[in-house]
């Protein structure tokens, strides 16, 4: 079916004059509204105003423009004899193409100080109706809701004189996705505005866009894809740019996410080496080069084939230190030019650059799937500081022990439970991750410390159910303990701490990560 008449009404007017000119050159009649019509007319293209088509002026400050049978009859009519006769009896002609994009609702609600009235006035009514009408009748009407499609549609019209059914189907699908996403944005905003006391809506609606299909999932026989939250803006694996290397895998993305979230939890320069979502080593330093060196040296064997994350731009010195080391990926909020040049010599190394880190992680929900459902919770962005701690032991911790305990407790938050972290001089010296028994996690941390735990502190992501964890820690030289507290045997655990002359503080906050 040739395209003879096109209705154009767009909020985003980029490229619309050129597109309209292209349609006009192949003989398409242009129908338009208000501001769109003025842009097209200013380019020297004749336009039929919708108000002339309907016999009604635009009304109610532009709220009513196209909501009329003369418009929707022309769009929704199937190209059957019955439908065409019906609209002909009413003096209505078919409309073969609808070009519409919507009021900038999402951009509006992101503006500082936006009012509810402003937001509501940017809820498009006529636009979604036009899009949905045209998409429903895709066999007869081409619908374009994305300006990025203008060029390809024009080329197809020039070459074939029509738009193929395959293209019409793709455009219709994109159109319904566009209106669905728009409605979800409105629904979520109104829920936050009208029901702020109701943390979770009765209908949980999300919007994610496909970033890429992955070669395989967690295992080779699984397929997978990576999607990005349309509202995500903060620095993260989702907003990072890949500057070099092979395509990211499913496991890469999980590991990179966990590595970057760990280092992002520190204000001072910090680095981490991650393998299978657990840290092999993490450290703070006077500068980022120092932090990386200390983190990697904790357990270089385990870090082999892992992920490196930094919370400062990567230096050339760090890039030099990676020589001869196999790494899957590195992620940082920037790279020195010479560092990037050096890293690119590793053909397959995935190099990711995030936006600058400018603040704490956003207070957002995180989502995990279970079979047939979702678990939703707010992110664990809680930061434990010294005023949050309660000293419960007879001995007060030293200033250095306090610094190391606070550092270690952050690392426990990013280590699979049950997790135990030994730390000294703000470097992890032993990590016991993901154990079913807490005392086993302590033993593993001791083994991994390779004799470096003398004078170190111990952090536990949850309380000690028995004193055996303290007993094992004492054997390897631990001098202070940070833990949430809350066990029915807290006194038994505290007695062991005092018996060994250790210091112990409670956070009152658990740091499980499942």
N, C-alpha and C positions, 0 to 999 in steps of 0.2 A: 504494500500500500504506500503510495507516495505521500510525502509530507507537504500539505498545501497550506495549513494554518498552524501557527505556533503562538501559544500564550506565554508571555514572559513576565514574571513578577518576582524580583529578587531583592534580598536584603544586602547580600554581598555582591556588589556590582562589578567586581574585578573581572575583566575580560568580556563583559556582557555586550558592549558596543561592537566589538570585533565579531563576536559570535552572531549577533543580530545581522550585521552586515553580510556575513557569510551566508546566512539563511536567505537574506534578501536577494543575493546574487543568483541563487538557484530558484528564485520565484516563490519563496514562502511568504505568506502574509503574516505580519507581526501584530499581535494584540498585546496590549500592556496596560499597566496601572501607574498612577502617580509618579514617584521619583524615578522608577525604572524607565517609564515612557520618556521622561525628560532627558535622561542620559542617552537613550537611543536616538531621539529626535535631534539632539544636539550634535549627533554624528551624521546628520543629513539623511536619516532613514525614516520613511513614512511609518506611522504607527496608528493603529485603530485603538482608541481608548475603550477600556472595558465599560465605562459608563455609557458610551455610545452604543455598545453592544446590548447592554441590559436595559437602557432607558432610565437608569437610576444613577444619581451622583454617588460618589464615595461618601459614606456617612459615618457619624459617631467618631470623629477624629481619626478616620482611617480604619476603624474596627471592622467596618463592612465595606468590602470592595467587590469581591468576586463570588460571594455567596448568593448565587442566583441561577435559576434553571437555564437561562441563556448561555451560561458558562458551563455548568455541570452537566446539562443535557448534551452539550456538544462534546464533552469529554467522555461521559459514561456510555454513550450510545454505542452499542455493538454495530459493526458494519454489516448488519443483516437488513433485509428488505423491511421487516417489521419495525425495527428500531429507527431506521433512517426515515421511514414514512411518518413515524410518530413525531420525530423532532422537526421534520419538514412542515408538518401541519401547524407547529407552533412557531414557525419562522426561525428555527434554530439550525445553524450549520455546524458540521463536525469540526472539532479541534483535534489535530493530529499529533501535536507535541506540546508538552507542558514543561516549562523551565522555571523552577522555583527553588529558592533556598530561604531559610527561615530567619525570623527576627533573632538577634544575637542574645538570647536569654542567658546562655552560660557565661558569655563575656560580661554581661550586665551584673550578674550576681557576684562576680569576682571583684567588682569595683569596691574600693573602700568606702564605707558609709552608705552603700546602696540601701534604699528604702524598699519596703514591701510593695508600695504603689509602683515604683520604677520597675521592679521585677515583674509584677503582674502585667504591666503594659507591654512588656517584651515577651509575653506568651502569645505566640502566633496562633491564630485560629484559621484564617482563610488559607494560609500557606500549607499546613498539614492536610487540610481538606482537599486542596487541589492535587497535592502529591499523591494522596491515597486514592483519589478518584482515578487519576491517570494510571497509577500502578495497578489498580484493580483491572483496568481495561487495557493491560499491556499489549494484548494481541492487536489492538487498533491504535494505541496511543503510546508514543515514546515519552518517558518522563526523565528529566535530568535534574537531579538535586545536588550535584557536585560539579563545581566549575571546572574541575580537572578533566571532566569528560567532554568539554566543548570541542576540543580539537579533533578527537577521534570520531565523534559523531558527525562533524562537518565533513571529515575526510570520507566517511562511509557514504554519506549522502551524495557527495560529489562523484564518487566512483561508481556507486550502484543505483543512485536515484532513490534509495529507500534505506531503511534501517532494518537489518536482519532480525529474525525472531530471536536468535541467540542473544543479540545485543539488547533487544527489548526486555528479555527475561532478566538479564544481568542488571539493567537499569532499574527495573521494577523491584528486584530484590534489594538493591542498594537504597532505593527510595523508602521501602518499608523499614529497613534497618535505621535509616536516618530519622524517620518520625518516631520510631520506637525509642531510640537513644534520647531524642529530644524530650519525649514524655517522661522518661525515667529521670532525667535531670530536673524537670519541673516537679515531679512527685517527690524526689528526695529533698529538694529545697523546701517545698511546702511542709513536708514532715518535720524538718528541722525548725521551721518557723512557727508552725501551728501547734506542734506537739513536742516542744523541747524537753519536756519531762519524760517522754517515752523514748528511752534510749534506742530500742530496736523496733522498727516498723513491723506491722502485722504481715506485710508482704515485702520481702527483702529483694530489692531490685539492684542489679549491678550492670556496669557497662565496661566491656573490655574490647580492645581492638587487636586483631592478629598482627603480631610482629613478624613471626616467621614459623613455618613448619620445621620441625626438627628432624634430624636424620633417624633418630629412634628415641625411645623414652628411657626410663630408668634402666631397662635391660634391652638387649638388641631386638627381642621379639615384640616389644611394645612400640606403638607409634605415639607421637606427641607433638605438641605445638606450644608456642610461647605467646601469651597475650599480655597487653599492657593496659592497666587501669587508665581510662580516659581522663580521670581527674588527677592523675599522678604528676607532680611537678618537682618534688624534692629530689635531691641527689640520691640515686639508688641504681641497682642493676637495670631497672626498667627504663630509667631516663638516661642511662649511659650510652655513649657512642662507641662502637667498636672501630678502633683505628687500624687494626691489623690482625692477621691470623685466621685460622680455620673457623668455620661456623660453630657457634656455641652449641653445646649439647644440653640435654635436660639436666644432667648431674652438674655440669659446669655452672649453669644458672643458679641452681640451689646453693652450691658451694660459694660462688661469687657473692650471692646475696648475703649469706651468713658471715662471710669474711668482712664485707664492707660494713655491715651493720655493727659488727664488733668494734672496729676501729672508729666508727662514727660516734660511738658512745663516749669517747674521750675528747676533752677540749684541747689537751696538750698533744704534741706529736706522738702518734701511735701506729704500730704496724702489727700485722698478724699473718701467720701462715696457717692455712686451713686445708684439711683433708677429710672428705666424707662428712662435711658440715661440722666437724669438731676442730678446735684449734690444736695445731702441733706446737705452736709457740705464739706468744703475744707479749708485747713490751711497749712501754712508754720510753721516751728519750728526750735529751736536750734539744735534739733536732730530728728530722725524719730519717736521715741516714743512720744516725745512732740507734733509733728505735728499730729500724729494719734489721740492722746487724745483730742486735740483741735478740730480737724475736726469732730470726732464722736459725741462730746458733743453738737455740733451746733443743731442737730435735731435727737436725737437717735430714736424717734418714727418712723420717716420717713425712717431712715436707716435700720430699722428692715426688714430683708429679702432682703437686698441690696447687693452691691458689695463694697469691700474695695480695694483701690489701693494705693501703696506706690512707691516712686521713690528711695528708699534705701532698703537694705535687711531687712526683718522683724525680729524684736527682740523678745526675750522670754517675755519681759514685755508686748509687744503688744498682743502676743498670750494669755497671762494671762487675759488681759483686755477684750478679746472676750468671756470669759466664760459666759454662760447663754444667749448669744446673737445669734439669728438665722441669719446667713448670707448665701447667695447663693454661693459666691465665694470670694476669695482673690487673688490678683496678685501683684507680687513684683519681683525685680531683685535679688532674693536670699532669703534664710531663715537661721537663726541660727538653729543649729541642735536641740536644746531643743525647739525652737519655732515650728519647723516642727513636732516634736514628740507630742507636746501639741495639735497642730491644728488637727492632724490626729485622735484625740479622737472624733472629730465631724465626724461621719460616712459619712454623705452626703456632707460635705463641699468640694467644688471644689477648689483645691489649684493649682495655676499656677505660674510657675517660668519663667521669661523672661531671655534672655541673658543680660549681664551687660549694663547699659546705659552709653555710651561712647561719646555721642555728641548730637547735635541737630537732630530733625527728618529730614529724607531725603527729598530732593526736588523731589517728585514723583506726578504722577496724582492720583486722586481719582475718582472713577466711581460710578454712581448711575443709577439705571434703571428706565425707565418710560415705559409705555405700548408701545411696538414696537421700543424702542430705548434706547440709553444711554446718560447720561450727563457726560461729562468729564471736570474736572478742576484741576489745580494744587492745592496741599494741602495748607491750610492756616497755614503756618509755620512762618508767619510774627510775630516778637516779638516787642512790643512797649516798648521803653525805655525812660528815662527822656528827653534826647535831642530831641525826636520826638514830645514832647508835647508843646503846645502853651497855655500860661496862658492868659485867656481872661477876667477874673474878675478883679475888683478893688483890691480885697485882694489877696495876694500871698498865695498859699498853704504852710503849714508848711512841714518840712522834713518828719514827720510822716504821714501826710495826703498824701504826694506824694508817699511814699512807699505803703500805703494801696490802693491808687488808681491804681497803676500799678499792684498790686496783684489782685485787684478786676476785672480789665479789662481782665486779662488772664482768669479768671473764666467765664466771660461773653462769651468768645469765645467758651467755651465748654458747654454752657447752651442753650437750645432751645429758639429761638427768638419768640416773643420779650422777652428779658431778662434784668432783673435789679438785680444787686448784691449790697448788703450792706456789708461792711467789716470794721473791726476794729482790729488793732494789727495783721494784715495779717491773719485774720480768717473771714470766711463768717458769718455774724450774721443774714442775711435775704436774701432769694432768691425768686425772682418772675420770674417764667419761663414759656415760651410758651404761652403767652397771646396775644390775638388779639389787645388789647389796651395797650399802654405803661403805661398809668396812672394806669390801673388795675394792671400791673406788679409791679409798685411802691407800691401800696396799699397792695398787697399780701406780698411783701418783708417786709413791715412794720409790718404786722400781724405776719409773721413768726419770726420776730426778738424778739418777746416777751419782749419788753422793753429794749433790749440791743443795740438799734441803736443810742442812745444819744452819740454824738461825733464821729459817724461812717462816712464813705464816701460812695458815691453811684457811681456805674459804670453802664452805659447803652451801649448796643451793637450797637445802632444806635441813630440818633439824636432825640431830643424831638420835636414833632410837635407843642406842645403848652406848656405854662408855668405851666399847672396843675400838671405835674409830679414833678416840683420843689416845688410847694406849698405843695403837699402831703409829700415830703421828709422832708421839713422844720418842719412839724408837729411832726415828729418822731425823730427829733434831728440830721439830716444829716448836716455835716459842709462843705463838699467838693464834687464836682461832676467831673467825667471824662466821656467824651462822644465824638463821632466823630465830631459833628458839621455838618453844611450843610443844616439846615432847613431854609425855607424862613422866619421863625419866630425866628431865632437865637437871634435877639436883644431883642425880648420880653422875651425869656427864660433867657438871660443874665441879663436883668433888674431885674427879679425876684431873681436871684442869688445875685446880688449886694444889693437889697432891704433887703435880709435876712442876709447879711454879710457872705455869703458863698464864697468859692473859686471854680473856675471852670477852667478846662483845656480841650482843644480839642486834640484828637489824629490824626484827619484827616483820620482815617482808621476805616471802619465799621467792625463789628465782628458778622455778622449774622450766625446762624446755623439752617438750616431747616431740 
